Amino acid sequence: MAIDAKTVEHIAKLCRLGLSESEKQKVSRELSAILEYVAKLQELETQRVEATMQVGGLENVWRDDAESRAPAHHPGPLKEAFPKKKDGFLEVAAVFKE
Protein backbone atom coordinates (compact mmCIF):
# COMPACT_ATOMS: atom_id res chain seq x y z
CA MET A 1 0.00 0.00 0.00
CA ALA A 2 1.50 3.30 -1.05
CA ILE A 3 1.21 6.30 1.24
CA ASP A 4 0.76 9.51 -0.71
CA ALA A 5 2.00 12.98 0.23
CA LYS A 6 -1.48 14.09 1.33
CA THR A 7 -1.66 11.24 3.86
CA VAL A 8 1.83 12.05 5.16
CA GLU A 9 0.84 15.71 5.55
CA HIS A 10 -2.28 14.65 7.46
CA ILE A 11 -0.28 12.39 9.79
CA ALA A 12 2.33 15.13 10.30
CA LYS A 13 -0.42 17.61 11.19
CA LEU A 14 -1.92 15.18 13.72
CA CYS A 15 1.54 14.69 15.23
CA ARG A 16 2.23 18.43 15.06
CA LEU A 17 5.37 17.84 13.04
CA GLY A 18 6.75 20.27 10.53
CA LEU A 19 8.23 18.25 7.68
CA SER A 20 10.18 19.51 4.69
CA GLU A 21 9.36 18.15 1.23
CA SER A 22 12.32 15.76 1.35
CA GLU A 23 11.24 14.51 4.79
CA LYS A 24 7.69 13.98 3.51
CA GLN A 25 9.02 11.88 0.63
CA LYS A 26 11.22 9.86 2.98
CA VAL A 27 8.36 9.26 5.44
CA SER A 28 6.09 8.28 2.55
CA ARG A 29 8.59 5.65 1.36
CA GLU A 30 9.21 4.32 4.88
CA LEU A 31 5.52 4.06 5.79
CA SER A 32 4.75 2.39 2.47
CA ALA A 33 7.50 -0.18 3.11
CA ILE A 34 6.18 -0.85 6.61
CA LEU A 35 2.63 -1.36 5.36
CA GLU A 36 3.85 -3.69 2.60
CA TYR A 37 5.66 -5.77 5.22
CA VAL A 38 2.54 -5.91 7.41
CA ALA A 39 0.52 -7.02 4.37
CA LYS A 40 3.01 -9.89 3.83
CA LEU A 41 2.68 -10.89 7.48
CA GLN A 42 -1.10 -10.95 7.18
CA GLU A 43 -0.80 -13.55 4.41
CA LEU A 44 0.79 -16.07 6.78
CA GLU A 45 -1.28 -19.04 7.92
CA THR A 46 -1.36 -18.85 11.71
CA GLN A 47 -4.56 -20.71 12.58
CA ARG A 48 -2.72 -23.85 13.70
CA VAL A 49 0.12 -22.05 15.51
CA GLU A 50 -0.03 -22.03 19.28
CA ALA A 51 0.04 -18.57 20.87
CA THR A 52 3.46 -17.60 22.17
CA MET A 53 4.21 -14.97 24.77
CA GLN A 54 7.99 -15.24 24.50
CA VAL A 55 10.45 -17.55 22.82
CA GLY A 56 13.34 -17.71 25.28
CA GLY A 57 11.96 -20.47 27.51
CA LEU A 58 12.05 -18.20 30.54
CA GLU A 59 9.47 -18.42 33.27
CA ASN A 60 8.64 -16.32 36.29
CA VAL A 61 10.06 -17.50 39.57
CA TRP A 62 8.27 -16.21 42.63
CA ARG A 63 9.49 -16.35 46.18
CA ASP A 64 7.22 -16.81 49.15
CA ASP A 65 6.37 -13.60 50.94
CA ALA A 66 8.18 -13.43 54.21
CA GLU A 67 8.49 -10.65 56.71
CA SER A 68 12.01 -9.38 56.96
CA ARG A 69 13.30 -6.66 59.18
CA ALA A 70 16.22 -4.41 58.63
CA PRO A 71 19.17 -5.18 60.85
CA ALA A 72 18.96 -3.46 64.21
CA HIS A 73 21.13 -0.38 64.34
CA HIS A 74 21.91 1.71 67.31
CA PRO A 75 19.94 4.91 66.78
CA GLY A 76 21.66 6.76 69.61
CA PRO A 77 24.36 8.56 67.59
CA LEU A 78 21.86 9.37 64.84
CA LYS A 79 19.39 10.86 67.32
CA GLU A 80 22.13 12.85 69.00
CA ALA A 81 23.21 14.31 65.65
CA PHE A 82 19.66 15.51 64.86
CA PRO A 83 19.47 19.30 65.19
CA LYS A 84 16.02 19.66 66.84
CA LYS A 85 14.57 17.53 69.62
CA LYS A 86 11.54 18.01 71.81
CA ASP A 87 10.33 15.75 74.64
CA GLY A 88 12.42 12.83 73.39
CA PHE A 89 11.17 13.14 69.79
CA LEU A 90 12.95 14.43 66.73
CA GLU A 91 11.39 17.69 65.55
CA VAL A 92 10.98 18.33 61.83
CA ALA A 93 9.45 21.13 59.80
CA ALA A 94 5.65 21.15 59.54
CA VAL A 95 4.23 19.05 56.74
CA PHE A 96 0.56 20.03 56.95
CA LYS A 97 -0.94 23.48 57.24
CA GLU A 98 -3.24 24.09 60.17
Secondary structure as GFF3:
##gff-version 3
##sequence-region A 1 98
A	DSSP	alpha_helix	5	15	.	.	.	ID=ss1
A	DSSP	alpha_helix	21	42	.	.	.	ID=ss2
A	DSSP	alpha_helix	76	81	.	.	.	ID=ss3
A	DSSP	beta_strand	85	86	.	.	.	ID=ss4
A	DSSP	beta_strand	89	90	.	.	.	ID=ss5
###
